[in-house]
């Protein structure tokens, strides 16, 4: 690891000794800002020296925290429209989550992963690259979800462990055809590069000028059927799907490795945890990918929220 990155990580680790979780200090953020201006190659070198782990880990179960929302213009958590806007706060929350036992990695766009790599928080963690962020939330072109993020070549170069795409399937929007084609191309390219790729499919519709995901079991099953058929091979294709009613029937629709997405923060976190626990017990479900509901919990206690979700995934808690 580079001197600047090591210094930043040491600073964060020193602060962590006095608290329950590591803190990304102002000095660490200042070092990051300085490196981005004076020596951007420092970030590249941090990727090159990063310690990696196997995808399956010790128990073939995965808990990934997600933070690719800002790049699609979706920063809202609860009533706060710009909750995810403060980058130092977001990186600190992610670093805290990544420090906890049972957190296997993080899903994000390039600039967030670069921040974490420089600061040393991706050591022996999985890095998941988010590929398409062009369908900005609330836009008239939301279904035309261009691939504006990670590329397969870049992920292979930096040693990113998995890729992720978002696929909104809207039968009333002609842009769905190009979105399907782009996702198929991504599946083929990732397979060629020996890189697993998670497809996150949704059937949706336009309602009063806004995209609304259809979260019935039938809609999710339909989205799975479409998504898993994309590309010339399915050898490296995974799924990332929402938890809905009748998950046993939903999971019967695929043999692909599947991770569950957490969705937006719930007003009933206990019910959410119960639904996750039940779905995690199904064949084919390998774990959770959770973002805002975990790194911005309603009570503000990131450590407790993360620890509880990690225990669910890795079999240490039953509800």
C-alpha positions in Angstrom: 0.0 0.0 0.0 1.2 3.5 -0.7 2.6 5.9 2.0 -0.4 8.3 1.7 -2.9 5.4 1.8 -1.1 3.8 4.8 -1.0 7.1 6.7 -4.7 7.6 6.1 -5.6 4.1 7.2 -3.3 4.4 10.3 -5.0 7.6 11.2 -8.4 6.0 10.9 -7.3 2.9 12.8 -5.9 5.1 15.7 -9.2 6.8 16.0 -11.0 3.5 16.0 -9.2 2.3 19.1 -11.1 4.9 21.1 -14.5 4.2 19.7 -16.7 1.2 18.8 -16.0 1.5 15.1 -13.3 3.1 12.9 -13.7 6.8 12.0 -12.4 8.3 8.7 -10.8 11.4 10.1 -10.6 14.9 8.6 -6.9 14.3 8.1 -7.6 11.1 6.1 -10.1 13.0 3.9 -7.6 15.8 3.5 -4.9 13.3 2.4 -7.4 11.8 -0.1 -8.2 15.3 -1.5 -4.5 16.1 -1.8 -3.7 12.8 -3.5 -6.5 13.3 -6.0 -5.0 16.7 -6.9 -1.3 16.1 -6.8 -0.8 12.4 -7.4 -3.9 10.6 -8.7 -1.7 7.6 -9.4 -1.7 7.0 -5.7 -5.3 5.6 -6.0 -4.2 3.3 -8.9 -1.4 2.0 -6.8 -3.7 1.5 -3.8 -5.8 -0.8 -6.1 -2.7 -2.7 -7.3 -1.5 -3.4 -3.7 -4.9 -4.2 -2.3 -5.3 -7.6 -0.6 -8.0 -9.7 -2.0 -10.2 -12.6 -0.9 -12.2 -15.3 -2.5 -15.8 -14.5 -3.4 -17.3 -17.4 -1.5 -15.4 -16.7 1.7 -15.7 -19.2 4.5 -19.4 -20.1 4.3 -20.5 -19.2 0.8 -22.7 -16.5 2.2 -22.4 -12.8 1.3 -23.4 -9.5 3.0 -22.7 -6.5 0.7 -23.4 -2.9 1.6 -24.5 -0.8 -1.3 -23.8 2.9 -2.1 -24.2 3.4 -5.8 -27.4 5.5 -5.4 -25.9 9.0 -5.7 -24.6 8.5 -9.2 -28.2 8.0 -10.4 -29.4 11.1 -8.5 -31.0 9.1 -5.8 -29.7 10.5 -2.5 -32.9 10.5 -0.5 -33.2 8.5 2.8 -36.4 8.9 4.7 -37.4 12.6 4.6 -33.9 13.9 3.8 -33.6 14.5 0.1 -29.8 14.8 0.3 -29.0 12.3 3.0 -26.2 10.7 0.9 -24.7 14.0 -0.4 -22.0 14.5 2.2 -19.2 12.4 0.8 -17.0 12.3 3.9 -20.1 11.2 6.0 -21.0 8.5 3.4 -17.4 7.1 3.2 -17.2 7.1 7.0 -20.5 5.1 7.2 -19.2 2.7 4.6 -15.8 2.3 6.4 -17.7 1.6 9.7 -19.8 -1.0 8.0 -16.8 -2.7 6.3 -15.0 -2.9 9.6 -17.7 -5.0 11.2 -17.4 -8.9 11.3 -19.5 -10.5 8.6 -19.5 -7.6 6.1 -18.0 -9.1 3.0 -17.8 -6.1 0.7 -19.3 -3.0 -0.9 -21.2 -2.1 -4.1 -20.5 1.3 -5.4 -19.5 3.5 -8.4 -15.8 4.2 -9.2 -15.3 7.3 -7.2 -16.6 5.8 -4.0 -14.6 2.6 -4.4 -11.5 4.7 -5.2 -12.0 6.7 -2.0 -12.3 3.5 0.0 -9.3 1.9 -1.7 -7.1 4.8 -1.0 -8.2 4.9 2.6 -7.4 1.2 3.0 -11.0 0.0 3.7 -11.2 -2.5 0.9 -8.4 -4.8 2.2 -9.7 -8.4 2.1 -13.2 -7.1 1.1 -15.1 -7.7 -2.1 -15.4 -4.7 -4.4 -18.5 -4.7 -6.6 -18.6 -2.2 -9.5 -21.8 -0.6 -10.6 -21.9 -0.3 -14.4 -25.1 1.6 -15.5 -26.1 4.8 -13.8 -27.4 6.7 -16.8 -31.1 6.3 -16.1 -31.3 9.1 -13.6 -34.0 8.9 -11.0 -37.1 10.9 -11.9 -35.9 11.7 -15.5 -37.9 11.2 -18.6 -35.2 8.9 -19.9 -35.0 6.7 -16.8 -35.6 3.5 -18.6 -32.8 4.3 -21.1 -30.2 3.2 -18.5 -26.9 3.9 -20.2 -23.7 2.2 -19.1 -21.9 5.3 -17.7 -20.0 3.7 -14.8 -17.5 0.8 -14.5 -16.3 -0.9 -17.6 -15.3 -4.6 -17.8 -11.8 -3.7 -18.9 -11.3 -1.3 -16.0 -12.8 -3.7 -13.4 -10.4 -6.4 -14.7 -7.5 -4.0 -14.5 -8.2 -2.9 -10.9 -9.1 -6.3 -9.6 -12.8 -5.5 -8.9 -14.4 -8.8 -7.8 -18.0 -8.5 -9.1 -20.0 -6.3 -11.5 -23.6 -5.2 -11.1 -26.2 -3.8 -13.5 -29.7 -2.4 -13.1 -32.3 -3.6 -15.6 -35.7 -1.8 -15.6 -38.1 -3.7 -18.0 -41.0 -1.4 -19.0 -43.2 -2.9 -21.6 -44.7 0.5 -22.5 -41.3 2.2 -23.0 -39.3 1.6 -26.2 -36.1 2.3 -24.4 -36.4 -1.1 -22.8 -35.1 -2.8 -25.9 -31.8 -1.0 -25.9 -31.5 -1.6 -22.1 -32.0 -5.3 -22.7 -29.3 -5.3 -25.4 -26.8 -3.4 -23.2 -27.3 -5.8 -20.3 -26.8 -8.8 -22.6 -23.6 -7.2 -23.9 -22.5 -6.7 -20.3 -23.2 -10.4 -19.5 -21.2 -11.5 -22.4 -18.2 -9.2 -21.6 -18.2 -10.2 -18.0 -18.2 -13.9 -18.8 -15.3 -13.4 -21.2 -13.4 -11.6 -18.4 -14.3 -14.3 -15.8 -16.1 -11.7 -13.8 -19.4 -12.5 -12.1 -22.1 -10.0 -12.8 -25.3 -9.4 -10.8 -28.3 -8.3 -12.8 -30.9 -6.4 -10.8 -34.1 -6.7 -12.8 -37.5 -5.0 -12.2 -40.7 -5.0 -14.2 -42.0 -1.5 -14.0 -44.5 1.0 -15.4 -44.9 4.7 -15.8 -47.4 6.1 -13.3 -48.1 9.9 -13.3 -44.8 10.6 -15.0 -42.8 8.4 -12.6 -41.3 4.9 -12.9 -42.9 2.5 -10.4 -41.4 -0.9 -9.8 -43.9 -3.8 -9.8 -43.3 -5.8 -6.6 -45.7 -8.7 -7.0 -44.4 -12.3 -7.0 -45.5 -12.6 -10.6 -43.7 -9.5 -11.7 -40.4 -10.5 -10.0 -40.7 -14.0 -11.5 -41.2 -12.5 -14.9 -38.2 -10.2 -14.5 -36.1 -13.2 -13.5 -37.1 -15.1 -16.6 -36.1 -12.2 -18.8 -32.9 -11.3 -17.1 -31.4 -14.8 -16.8 -31.9 -15.3 -20.5 -29.7 -12.4 -21.5 -26.3 -13.1 -23.1 -24.8 -16.0 -24.9 -23.9 -17.8 -21.6 -25.1 -17.7 -18.0 -22.0 -19.1 -16.5 -21.1 -15.8 -14.7 -24.6 -14.4 -14.2 -26.1 -13.7 -10.8 -29.3 -12.1 -9.7 -30.1 -9.3 -7.2 -33.8 -9.2 -6.5 -36.3 -7.7 -4.0 -37.9 -9.5 -1.2 -41.6 -9.9 -2.0 -44.5 -12.1 -1.0 -44.2 -15.8 -1.8 -40.4 -15.9 -2.1 -40.4 -19.7 -2.3 -42.2 -19.5 -5.6 -40.0 -16.6 -6.8 -36.7 -18.5 -6.0 -38.1 -21.6 -7.8 -37.8 -19.6 -11.0 -33.9 -19.7 -11.2 -30.8 -21.7 -10.4 -28.6 -18.7 -10.6 -26.8 -17.4 -7.4 -29.1 -14.8 -5.9 -28.6 -12.0 -3.5 -31.5 -10.1 -1.9 -31.7 -6.3 -2.1 -32.7 -4.4 0.9 -34.7 -1.5 -0.7 -35.5 1.8 1.0 -35.6 2.3 4.7 -38.7 0.8 6.2 -41.0 2.2 8.8 -41.1 -1.3 10.4 -37.5 -2.5 10.6 -38.5 -5.6 12.6 -40.8 -6.8 9.8 -38.0 -6.1 7.3 -35.6 -8.2 9.3 -38.1 -11.0 9.5 -38.7 -11.0 5.8 -34.9 -11.1 5.1 -34.5 -14.0 7.5 -37.2 -16.0 5.9 -35.9 -15.4 2.4 -32.3 -16.1 3.3 -33.3 -19.7 4.2 -34.4 -20.5 0.7 -32.3 -22.6 -1.8 -30.2 -20.4 -4.1 -30.2 -17.3 -1.9 -26.6 -16.5 -1.1 -27.0 -13.3 1.0 -28.0 -9.6 1.1 -27.1 -6.4 -0.7 -28.3 -3.6 1.5 -27.8 0.2 1.2 -29.6 3.0 2.7 -31.6 1.1 5.3 -28.4 -0.2 6.8 -25.9 2.7 6.4 -28.6 5.3 7.3 -30.7 3.5 9.9 -33.5 5.5 11.5 -32.0 5.4 14.9 -28.5 6.4 13.6 -26.8 3.3 15.0 -24.9 2.0 11.9 -22.9 -0.6 13.9 -26.0 -2.2 15.4 -27.9 -2.3 12.1 -25.0 -3.7 10.2 -24.2 -6.3 12.9 -27.7 -7.6 13.0 -27.9 -8.0 9.2 -24.5 -9.7 9.1 -25.7 -12.1 11.7 -28.8 -13.0 9.7 -26.7 -13.6 6.6 -24.0 -15.7 8.3 -26.4 -17.8 10.4 -25.7 -16.3 13.8 -29.2 -15.0 14.4 -32.7 -16.4 13.9 -35.9 -14.4 14.0 
